[in-house]
């Protein structure tokens, strides 16, 4: 799926996978985030995604040039989950709005696991 924006210079088309990949790369740079998670609904298993598959842990919806995101993340053991999530929302919202020129309306975060990092 992709979105199309028209401006005075022409049309811009952005695939939602591009937005998901960018948002995922911003998210994994946030303090306390171990990585993005993939959830197997059938088995109920959660697995940590590698850096080249970050978009699989993110759902992107776009309506009227407004972005809504859902993140499935794994956080570090011993950190404040609410502080980590606040930081993630602020960073992703700021960088994604600058990257796309669209407003980010909603960011939902699903903490799928906690891991001890070395």
Buried (B, 14 or more C-beta within 10 A) or exposed (E): EEBEEEEEEEEEEBEBBBBBBBBBBBBBEBEBBBBBBBBEEEEEEBBBBEEEBBBBBBBBEBEEEEBBBBBBBBBBEEBEBEEBBEBBBEBBBEBBEEBBEBEBBEBEBEBBBEEEEE
